[in-house]
Each structure stands twice: as structure tokens, then as C-alpha cells.
Amino acid sequence: MKTWLLGAALLAAANPVLAEGSATPVQFIDTFAKLFGEHKGERKGHAKGFCVSGSFTGNHKMQPYSNSALFSGESYPLTGRFSMAGGNPKAAENSRSPRGFAAQIKLANGEIQHFALLSTPIFGAKDPDSFLGLLQASIPDAKTGKPDLAKIAAYRKAHPDTLAQAEYLAKTAPPASYANTPYFGLHSFYLSNAEGKQQAVRWQLQPLDGVKGLTDSEIAAAPKDFLEQRLLAQLAKGPVKFKLQLQLAAAGDNLLDPSKAWPAERTVLDGGELEITAAGGDTCKNINFDPNVLASGISASKDPILQMRSGAYAVSFGKRLSGQ
């Protein structure tokens, strides 16, 4: 059996969320190919991007919420990747699409913590079926080679959970740099302390250099590549830093729908500082940034989109390793 098929079969069998008749990881990867074309050896999602390295230092004051070594106060090495959303390895960098940041942190006790974040505070749909339907509605017409905008609008009207992210992107300027945008974990996770008490959280990274967007003229200009070069210029002046923040859930907050933001007045804790010191190279090439890879003291919620991501990432990773 091919590597990617074996990986998908094992994950589907192990994941009870993927009930018969619901959207599957293979369907998502097949749909990405119809949306963006076949690009052999590339990531099927967030195809355009580059590697970075640095460190993460957790805030030891988080220990009452989580006994994870991530929050020991020690500094740990980080390998990450900044990227454009979608499966186009030549995506326009001034487009109104999400940006991504993924990181793998290696703890001293041998554990690994992954973060997979997006530059929008909400996801594009409430569950896998709704998201897959939106992607399928967006597949370019075979005759024109362009998406049917009326079809997409009709789908969004019938599925209002797909509207919030699109509205956010329409009114928010695309980042001027990967170093000057916030990144959001989107999903709910649980922190567990030494006594076993759990607290639901959503995490985000806030840039210490501030949020800066492209101007209207830059957005309207011809597509060009500038994000990696701009980050390198910033790194030449010193490390690029982000603050990890953890938003605490309160009673009644929806833990399973990433298309809905929690109220802004929720308590936010300082989880530590992430520092990027270098960019380029292929250090992240063979990392599968599955957001369900978590250190002890941190666990995933049953958010169906979050659960689906493991399977979709595995299928994409297997295809990439086998040159597909």
C-alpha cells in the first residue's frame, strides 16, 4: 500500500470523529488539487512558504493551569514555517488570503509541542462537512477556468458559518510582513495542572513589533514576492518576537466551533515568548505540523475541524514524501 494511503487508513480507523458519510481527509486533499492544481512534492495546503528557526520560552507562572514542561520557564529550540494559505506555490503575496505560521518546539524531556496558526481569529466553517462544501463550491469551472462567484455566494448564504472569516479578510488589510500580524490557534485546547484540573483555552501569537498591514495601493498592485525578503531584512536588525497569549474559556463558550470567536473580554494569560532568529533553508521540509501533537499537560478538544486536520495533514505529508 502506498505510504499516504496507509497513513490515511490508519488515521481514519483510529479517529471516531470521521463517521461514515462525513467529509474525509482524502476528500479534502483531492479537492485542494482541483482548486489549485497538482504540484508534486509540495504541501497540499499552505504550499508557498519558507522555514524559520528560533526558540520559545514559556512563562512559569502558567504552572497553576498546566504542568507542561512547555511552561517551565526554560528556553527550547523551535523550527517553524511561515506560509500563504491554499495549495498554490506561487500565490500572490498581496492577496486577501490568510497567512499561516506553524512551529515545532522540542522540549528537554523529549516531548514535542506543535502550533499551527492562522492570521484570522476565526476559521472558514463550523465543521468538516461545511468546509468541504465551501471548497467544492469554489472549484474553478472547467470551461472558464474561474470559480463561479454566484455559486460560492449561494453556498455561503445557505451556510452562514462560512461568512465570518470571509468578512474579516475583506475588511482587514493583508499583513505587511509575517512579523507584523497576529496568529490564532482557532481551536480549543485543554490545559491540565498537577492536580488534574482542566481549563479550556485558545491560543494566539501577538507580534511585539506591532500589527502592520499593506496599503490599498500595495493590495491593488501587481502580484509580487516580498514576504520572505521583508522578514530577512527585519531579522538583520534583530530577532522577531511574538507573545504567546492564552484566552481562557468561560461557561457557555463554544469549544467545538472554530468559526465563532469567544468574547473579547475573556481573561487572557501570558504564556511566554516566541523568538525567530533565522529564516531560510530546509529545516522544516520534512516536518508535518499536525496541531494535535501536544506536550503533556496540554490536550486537544473534540472540535471536529481540529480532529480532521490530523488526517488531512497525514495524507498531504505522505503524498509529499512519495513525490506526489
C-alpha positions as CSV (number, residue, x, y, z in Angstrom):
1,M,0.0,0.0,0.0
2,K,1.3,3.5,-0.8
3,T,2.7,5.5,2.1
4,W,0.0,8.1,2.0
5,L,-2.9,5.6,1.7
6,L,-1.5,3.6,4.6
7,G,-1.3,6.7,6.8
8,A,-4.8,7.8,5.9
9,A,-6.2,4.4,6.6
10,L,-4.6,4.2,10.0
11,L,-5.8,7.6,11.0
12,A,-9.3,7.1,9.7
13,A,-9.5,3.8,11.7
14,A,-8.2,5.5,14.8
15,N,-10.4,8.6,14.6
16,P,-14.0,8.0,15.7
17,V,-15.0,11.6,14.6
18,L,-14.8,10.5,11.0
19,A,-18.2,8.8,10.8
20,E,-19.4,7.1,7.6
21,G,-20.8,9.7,5.2
22,S,-18.9,12.6,6.6
23,A,-16.1,14.5,5.0
24,T,-12.8,12.6,4.9
25,P,-9.2,13.6,4.8
26,V,-8.7,12.2,1.3
27,Q,-11.7,14.2,0.0
28,F,-10.0,17.4,1.3
29,I,-6.7,16.7,-0.4
30,D,-8.4,15.7,-3.6
31,T,-10.4,18.9,-3.5
32,F,-7.3,21.0,-2.9
33,A,-5.9,19.5,-6.1
34,K,-9.0,20.5,-8.1
35,L,-8.8,24.0,-6.6
36,F,-5.1,24.7,-7.0
37,G,-3.8,22.1,-9.5
38,E,-1.4,19.3,-8.9
39,H,2.0,20.4,-7.6
40,K,4.1,17.3,-7.0
41,G,6.2,17.2,-3.9
42,E,4.6,20.3,-2.4
43,R,2.5,20.7,0.6
44,K,-1.2,20.4,-0.4
45,G,-2.2,23.2,1.9
46,H,0.0,26.3,2.6
47,A,2.1,25.3,-0.4
48,K,4.0,28.6,-0.5
49,G,6.2,29.2,2.5
50,F,9.7,29.1,4.0
51,C,11.4,27.7,7.1
52,V,12.5,29.7,10.1
53,S,14.2,28.8,13.4
54,G,14.4,30.3,16.8
55,S,13.3,29.5,20.4
56,F,10.3,29.5,22.7
57,T,10.5,30.4,26.4
58,G,7.4,29.6,28.4
59,N,6.1,31.6,31.3
60,H,6.5,29.6,34.5
61,K,3.5,31.4,36.0
62,M,1.3,29.2,33.8
63,Q,2.0,26.2,36.1
64,P,-1.2,26.6,38.1
65,Y,-3.0,26.0,34.8
66,S,-0.7,23.5,33.2
67,N,2.1,21.3,34.5
68,S,3.6,21.1,31.0
69,A,7.3,21.4,30.6
70,L,6.4,24.0,27.9
71,F,5.8,26.4,30.7
72,S,8.8,25.6,32.8
73,G,10.5,28.9,32.1
74,E,13.3,27.2,30.1
75,S,14.1,28.1,26.5
76,Y,13.5,25.5,23.9
77,P,14.6,25.3,20.2
78,L,11.9,26.0,17.6
79,T,11.6,25.1,14.0
80,G,8.8,26.9,12.1
81,R,7.3,27.9,8.8
82,F,5.6,31.0,7.6
83,S,3.2,30.4,4.7
84,M,0.4,31.6,2.4
85,A,-2.9,29.8,2.7
86,G,-4.0,27.5,-0.1
87,G,-2.3,25.0,-2.4
88,N,-0.7,27.4,-4.9
89,P,3.1,27.5,-4.5
90,K,3.1,30.8,-6.5
91,A,0.3,32.5,-4.5
92,A,0.2,36.3,-4.7
93,E,1.6,37.8,-1.5
94,N,-0.6,40.9,-1.6
95,S,-3.8,38.9,-1.8
96,R,-6.5,39.0,0.9
97,S,-5.9,35.4,1.9
98,P,-4.9,34.1,5.3
99,R,-1.2,33.7,6.3
100,G,-0.1,30.8,8.4
101,F,2.6,30.1,11.0
102,A,3.5,26.6,12.2
103,A,6.0,25.7,14.8
104,Q,7.6,22.6,16.3
105,I,9.1,23.1,19.8
106,K,11.4,20.3,21.2
107,L,11.3,20.1,25.0
108,A,14.2,19.0,27.1
109,N,12.2,15.9,28.3
110,G,11.9,14.6,24.7
111,E,8.3,15.8,24.1
112,I,7.2,17.9,21.1
113,Q,4.7,20.7,21.0
114,H,3.2,21.9,17.7
115,F,1.4,25.1,16.9
116,A,-0.5,25.5,13.7
117,L,-1.9,29.0,13.5
118,L,-3.7,31.3,11.0
119,S,-3.8,35.1,10.7
120,T,-7.6,35.2,11.1
121,P,-9.2,34.8,14.5
122,I,-12.0,32.5,13.1
123,F,-11.9,29.5,10.8
124,G,-13.7,29.4,7.5
125,A,-16.5,27.0,8.6
126,K,-18.0,25.3,11.6
127,D,-17.3,21.7,10.8
128,P,-15.6,19.5,8.1
129,D,-18.8,19.0,6.0
130,S,-19.5,22.7,5.8
131,F,-15.8,23.5,5.0
132,L,-15.6,20.8,2.3
133,G,-18.8,22.0,0.7
134,L,-17.3,25.6,0.5
135,L,-14.2,24.3,-1.1
136,Q,-16.1,22.2,-3.6
137,A,-18.3,25.2,-4.5
138,S,-15.1,27.2,-5.2
139,I,-13.6,24.7,-7.7
140,P,-13.0,26.6,-11.0
141,D,-15.4,26.0,-13.8
142,A,-14.0,23.5,-16.4
143,K,-14.8,25.9,-19.3
144,T,-13.8,29.3,-17.9
145,G,-11.1,28.2,-15.5
146,K,-12.5,30.6,-12.9
147,P,-14.7,30.0,-9.8
148,D,-18.4,30.6,-10.2
149,L,-18.9,33.5,-7.8
150,A,-22.7,33.1,-7.8
151,K,-22.3,29.5,-6.8
152,I,-20.0,30.5,-3.9
153,A,-22.3,33.3,-2.8
154,A,-25.3,30.9,-2.8
155,Y,-23.4,28.3,-0.7
156,R,-22.3,31.0,1.8
157,K,-25.9,32.2,2.1
158,A,-27.1,28.7,2.8
159,H,-24.2,28.1,5.3
160,P,-23.8,31.3,7.3
161,D,-21.0,29.8,9.3
162,T,-18.7,30.4,6.3
163,L,-19.3,34.1,6.3
164,A,-17.3,35.4,9.3
165,Q,-13.8,34.6,8.0
166,A,-14.6,36.0,4.6
167,E,-15.9,39.2,6.1
168,Y,-12.8,39.5,8.3
169,L,-10.5,39.1,5.3
170,A,-12.4,41.6,3.3
171,K,-12.1,44.4,5.9
172,T,-8.6,43.6,7.2
173,A,-5.5,44.6,5.3
174,P,-3.2,41.7,4.4
175,P,0.0,41.7,6.6
176,A,2.8,43.9,5.5
177,S,5.2,41.3,6.9
178,Y,4.9,37.9,8.5
179,A,6.4,39.6,11.6
180,N,3.6,42.1,11.9
181,T,0.4,40.0,12.0
182,P,-1.2,38.1,14.9
183,Y,-1.7,34.4,14.5
184,F,-4.5,32.4,16.0
185,G,-4.8,28.7,17.0
186,L,-8.5,28.8,16.2
187,H,-9.4,25.7,18.1
188,S,-10.0,24.9,21.8
189,F,-7.4,23.0,23.8
190,Y,-7.2,22.0,27.4
191,L,-4.6,22.8,29.9
192,S,-4.2,20.3,32.9
193,N,-2.4,21.2,36.1
194,A,-0.7,18.9,38.6
195,E,-4.0,18.2,40.4
196,G,-5.6,17.2,37.1
197,K,-7.8,20.3,36.9
198,Q,-8.6,21.3,33.3
199,Q,-9.0,24.7,31.7
200,A,-10.2,25.2,28.1
201,V,-8.1,27.8,26.2
202,R,-7.5,29.2,22.7
203,W,-4.0,30.5,22.0
204,Q,-2.7,33.2,19.8
205,L,0.6,34.9,19.0
206,Q,0.8,38.7,19.1
207,P,3.7,40.5,17.3
208,L,5.8,42.6,19.6
209,D,6.7,44.9,16.7
210,G,3.0,45.7,16.3
211,V,0.4,44.9,13.6
212,K,1.1,46.4,10.2
213,G,-1.0,45.9,7.1
214,L,-0.5,46.6,3.4
215,T,-1.8,49.9,2.0
216,D,-4.6,50.0,-0.5
217,S,-2.2,50.7,-3.3
218,E,0.0,47.7,-2.3
219,I,-3.0,45.5,-2.3
220,A,-4.0,46.7,-5.8
221,A,-0.5,46.4,-7.2
222,A,0.6,43.5,-9.5
223,P,1.4,40.3,-7.5
224,K,5.0,40.0,-6.3
225,D,7.1,38.1,-3.8
226,F,8.2,40.2,-0.8
227,L,7.3,38.4,2.4
228,E,10.5,36.3,2.9
229,Q,12.7,39.2,1.8
230,R,11.0,41.6,4.2
231,L,11.3,39.2,7.1
232,L,15.0,38.7,6.3
233,A,15.5,42.4,6.4
234,Q,13.8,42.6,9.8
235,L,15.9,39.7,11.1
236,A,19.1,41.5,10.1
237,K,18.2,44.1,12.7
238,G,17.5,41.6,15.4
239,P,15.1,38.7,16.4
240,V,11.5,38.9,15.5
241,K,9.4,38.3,18.6
242,F,5.8,37.2,19.5
243,K,4.0,36.9,22.7
244,L,2.0,33.7,23.3
245,Q,-1.4,34.6,24.8
246,L,-3.9,32.1,26.1
247,Q,-7.6,33.1,26.2
248,L,-9.5,31.3,28.9
249,A,-12.9,29.9,28.1
250,A,-15.8,30.7,30.4
251,A,-19.1,28.9,30.9
252,G,-21.2,28.8,27.7
253,D,-18.3,29.4,25.3
254,N,-18.4,27.1,22.3
255,L,-15.5,24.8,22.4
256,L,-16.3,22.9,19.2
257,D,-16.9,25.6,16.6
258,P,-13.8,27.4,15.3
259,S,-15.9,29.7,13.1
260,K,-17.1,31.6,16.2
261,A,-14.8,33.8,18.3
262,W,-15.0,34.0,22.1
263,P,-16.0,37.3,23.6
264,A,-13.1,39.8,23.7
265,E,-13.5,40.3,27.5
266,R,-12.4,36.8,28.3
267,T,-9.3,36.5,30.6
268,V,-6.0,36.4,28.6
269,L,-2.8,35.0,30.2
270,D,0.8,35.5,29.2
271,G,2.1,32.1,28.0
272,G,5.6,33.1,27.1
273,E,7.7,34.5,24.3
274,L,8.5,33.1,20.8
275,E,11.6,34.4,19.1
276,I,12.6,34.0,15.4
277,T,16.3,34.4,14.8
278,A,16.8,33.0,11.3
279,A,15.0,32.2,8.0
280,G,15.6,30.0,5.0
281,G,17.0,26.6,4.4
282,D,15.1,23.3,4.6
283,T,15.0,22.6,8.3
284,C,11.2,22.4,8.2
285,K,10.9,20.4,5.0
286,N,10.1,17.1,6.5
287,I,8.0,18.3,9.5
288,N,4.3,17.5,9.4
289,F,2.9,20.3,11.6
290,D,0.0,18.4,12.9
291,P,-1.7,20.7,15.5
292,N,-2.7,17.6,17.6
293,V,0.9,16.9,18.5
294,L,0.9,18.3,22.1
295,A,3.1,18.1,25.1
296,S,1.8,16.5,28.3
297,G,-0.3,18.9,30.3
298,I,-2.0,20.1,27.1
299,S,-4.6,18.2,25.2
300,A,-6.9,18.6,22.2
301,S,-10.6,19.3,22.3
302,K,-13.1,17.3,20.2
303,D,-13.5,20.1,17.8
304,P,-14.2,18.1,14.6
305,I,-12.2,20.5,12.4
306,L,-9.2,20.1,14.7
307,Q,-9.6,16.3,14.6
308,M,-9.9,16.3,10.8
309,R,-6.7,18.2,10.4
310,S,-4.6,15.2,11.6
311,G,-5.9,13.0,8.9
312,A,-5.6,15.7,6.1
313,Y,-2.1,16.6,7.2
314,A,-1.1,12.9,7.2
315,V,-2.4,12.4,3.6
316,S,-0.7,15.5,2.4
317,F,2.6,14.5,4.2
318,G,2.6,11.0,2.7
319,K,2.0,12.3,-0.8
320,R,4.7,14.9,-0.4
321,L,7.3,12.3,0.8
322,S,6.4,10.0,-2.1
323,G,6.8,12.8,-4.6
324,Q,3.1,13.1,-5.4
